[in-house]
Amino acid sequence: MSTQQGRLRIAIQKSGRLADRSLDLIRDAGLKWVKGHNELLYRVENYPIDLIRVRDDDIPTFVADGVCDLGIVGENVLEEGRNGGPNAEVVMPLGFGRCTLKLATLPGEWNGPKDLEGQRIATSYPNILKRYLEAEGVKADVVLMRGAVEVAPRMKLAAAICDLVSTGATLEANGLVARNTVFDSQAVLIKSPKAPEPEMADLLESVMERMSGVIASSGAKYVMMNAPRAALDEIIAILPGAGSPTIMPLAGRDDAVAVHAVCQEAVFWETLEKLKAVGASAILVLPIEKMM
């Protein structure tokens, strides 16, 4: 593929469960993308950046080989493609596209992976499965299937499958029971081991920092309240993922302070009730649009 010099390239999934969320992340990082003349290339208007839209299993190779500087891909795809050669570097988890690779079998007694000793296991992720079985000390035959893995036990092709599970509805519809977890996955941002063109280095760092800010602010809340000075330790312990909150005096009050905190975890109604129970008042919870 030929790419223009003097431009960063970000590889994203052309279609599938990560495609839209990847474009949303890029937009939220302040990159205004527009569709190109073909579906392979989207261009960013306000920075010299191209979005290369390809199959998900091509993204790790594009990034590892330096064809693209960054990529957004599922950890399961990245891990399956590892072959001992040059690999892309994981910059950060992105918190979306979560799924789990699980063993599944027909209903019946289950004592763990050792029950599959000498059996056939169908999967679209043979490399991940082989590494898992080796770690578990289980010798089994891995059968590669590119689609409809869940029908293998019913068709007597395999005793078990290893497949991605989100809700479990597909397994249930095929009379299967989810067993042990083989691999937990989510979308990750990956970076090429090859340095970008020198004039692009600062832009690359800026894009990664912006994406980090978007992810950090996703789900984070800014919490403000008035609180008894004597209850500060209890309040800090209740605030989810708050770190060190800012404490400020209240005018005309020696016994109370204002507490401001960035909470990195969800703030539920139960959290507010606990805060109120230890004396907090005037509690405000605000969304955070951006954070760096």
Residue pairs with C-beta under 8 A, 6 or more apart in sequence:
1 52
1 67
3 9
3 50
3 52
3 67
4 50
5 197
6 48
6 197
6 199
6 200
7 48
7 49
7 50
7 200
8 47
8 48
8 49
8 50
8 69
8 70
8 196
8 200
8 203
8 204
8 207
9 49
9 50
9 51
9 52
9 67
9 68
9 69
9 70
10 26
10 49
10 50
10 51
10 52
10 68
10 69
10 70
10 71
10 72
10 207
11 52
11 53
11 54
11 58
11 59
11 62
11 63
11 67
11 68
11 70
11 71
11 72
11 73
12 18
12 19
12 22
12 23
12 26
12 51
12 52
12 53
12 54
12 59
12 71
12 72
13 19
13 22
13 53
13 54
13 55
13 56
13 59
13 72
13 73
14 39
14 40
14 53
14 54
14 55
16 56
17 97
18 56
18 72
18 73
18 74
18 96
18 97
18 187
19 53
21 96
21 97
21 187
22 72
22 187
23 33
23 51
25 72
25 94
25 96
25 211
25 214
25 215
26 33
26 44
26 51
27 33
28 214
29 207
29 210
29 211
29 213
29 214
30 46
30 210
31 44
31 46
31 47
31 49
31 207
32 44
32 45
32 46
33 42
33 43
33 44
33 45
33 51
34 42
34 43
34 44
34 45
35 42
36 42
36 43
39 53
40 52
40 53
40 54
41 50
41 51
41 52
41 53
42 50
42 51
42 53
43 49
43 50
43 51
44 50
44 51
47 203
47 207
48 200
48 203
49 203
49 207
52 62
52 67
52 68
54 62
56 73
56 74
56 77
57 77
57 80
57 81
59 68
59 71
59 72
59 73
59 77
59 190
60 71
60 73
60 77
60 78
60 81
60 87
60 88
60 190
61 67
61 81
62 68
62 71
63 69
63 70
63 71
63 88
63 190
63 191
63 192
64 85
64 86
64 87
64 88
64 192
64 193
65 86
65 192
65 194
66 192
66 193
66 194
68 192
69 191
69 192
69 196
69 200
69 204
70 91
70 189
70 190
70 191
70 192
70 204
70 207
70 208
71 88
71 189
71 190
72 94
72 187
72 188
72 189
72 190
73 187
73 188
73 190
74 97
74 99
74 185
74 186
74 187
74 188
75 90
75 93
75 183
75 184
75 185
75 186
75 187
75 188
76 99
76 101
76 125
76 128
76 164
76 183
76 185
78 88
78 90
78 188
78 190
79 127
79 128
79 183
79 185
80 125
80 126
80 127
80 128
81 127
82 127
86 193
87 193
88 190
88 191
88 192
88 193
89 190
89 191
89 192
89 193
90 188
90 189
90 190
91 188
91 189
91 190
91 191
91 208
92 188
92 189
92 208
92 211
92 212
92 215
93 186
93 187
93 188
93 215
94 186
94 187
94 188
94 189
94 211
94 215
95 186
95 187
95 215
95 218
95 219
96 186
96 187
97 185
97 186
97 187
98 166
98 184
98 185
98 186
99 164
99 165
99 166
99 185
99 186
100 164
100 165
100 166
100 181
100 183
100 184
100 185
101 125
101 128
101 162
101 163
101 164
101 165
101 181
101 182
101 183
101 184
101 185
102 162
102 163
102 164
102 165
102 178
102 179
102 180
102 181
102 182
103 113
103 116
103 121
103 160
103 161
103 162
103 178
103 179
103 180
103 182
104 150
104 160
104 161
104 162
104 163
104 165
104 171
104 176
104 177
104 178
104 179
105 115
105 153
105 159
105 160
105 161
105 176
105 177
105 179
106 153
106 175
106 176
106 177
107 175
107 177
109 115
110 177
110 179
112 180
113 132
113 133
113 136
113 138
113 179
113 180
114 136
114 137
114 138
116 133
116 138
116 140
116 159
116 160
117 138
117 139
117 140
118 139
118 140
118 141
119 140
119 141
119 158
119 159
119 160
120 140
120 141
120 142
120 143
120 157
120 158
120 159
120 160
121 129
121 133
121 140
121 141
121 142
121 143
121 158
121 159
121 160
121 161
121 162
122 143
122 144
122 145
122 149
122 152
122 153
122 157
122 158
122 160
122 161
122 162
123 129
123 142
123 143
123 144
123 145
123 149
123 161
123 162
123 163
124 144
124 145
124 146
124 147
124 149
124 163
125 162
125 163
125 182
125 183
126 142
126 144
128 162
128 182
128 183
129 142
129 162
129 182
130 142
132 162
132 182
132 183
133 139
133 140
133 142
143 152
143 157
143 158
145 152
145 157
149 161
149 162
149 163
150 161
150 163
150 170
150 171
150 174
150 176
151 157
151 174
152 158
152 161
153 159
153 160
153 161
153 174
153 175
153 176
154 174
154 175
160 179
161 176
162 182
163 171
164 185
165 171
165 178
168 178
171 177
171 178
189 208
189 211
191 204
191 208
195 201
196 204
209 292
210 292
212 292
213 290
213 291
213 292
214 290
216 264
216 291
216 292
217 288
217 289
217 290
217 291
219 264
219 265
219 266
220 262
220 263
220 264
220 288
220 291
221 262
221 263
221 266
221 267
221 285
221 286
221 287
221 288
222 260
222 261
222 262
222 263
222 285
222 286
222 287
222 288
223 239
223 242
223 259
223 260
223 261
223 262
223 263
223 267
223 283
223 284
223 285
223 286
224 258
224 259
224 260
224 282
224 283
224 284
224 286
225 235
225 258
225 259
225 275
225 280
225 281
225 282
225 283
225 284
226 250
226 256
226 257
226 258
226 259
226 280
226 281
226 282
227 235
227 256
227 257
227 258
227 259
227 275
227 278
227 279
227 280
227 281
228 255
228 256
228 278
228 279
229 254
229 255
229 256
229 257
230 255
231 278
231 279
231 280
232 247
232 257
232 259
234 278
235 259
235 275
235 278
235 280
236 242
236 245
236 261
238 271
238 274
238 275
238 278
239 245
239 261
239 263
239 271
239 275
240 263
240 264
240 265
240 266
240 267
240 271
241 263
241 264
241 265
242 261
242 262
242 263
242 264
243 261
243 262
243 264
245 259
245 260
245 261
246 259
246 260
246 261
247 257
247 258
247 259
248 257
248 258
248 260
249 257
249 258
250 256
250 257
250 258
259 280
262 288
262 291
267 285
272 283
272 285
275 283
276 283
